[in-house]
Amino acid sequence: MRAVLLLVLSGLIPAGCARGPGDRGPSIQITRVPPADKGGPDTLDTIAGRVTGAKPGQRVVSFSKSGVWWVQPEQKQPFTEIRPDSTWTNSTHLGTEYAAVLVDAAYRPPAA
């Protein structure tokens, strides 16, 4: 089974930032995708990526889909910090699809 990679480009960043011609704003890329698997509570792997143009305080929220979409690695620890070299890495439960979103510091994921 092949994993389907979902990439959300600055999906939760407020509009209203001034953008000039050719400036696409911040973006997030997933560079390491875990294998597709039916998922479960006991199996973890690594998801990783790179951010371009992140603003101070922005973080990554990653998701895996195993029947439904789950915030990773846990609902109570939803955020992944962006390192100074613009990369990020976190654990994720295996699923059939994966996604990552670049969010502002004030963002709170919906309650499960």
Secondary structure, DSSP 4 states (H G I P E B T S, - for coil): -PPEE---SSTTSPS-----TT----EEEEEE-PPB----TT-EEEEEEEEESPPTT-EEEEEEESSSEEEESBTTB-EEPPPTTSEEEEEEE-BSEEEEEEE-TT--PPP-
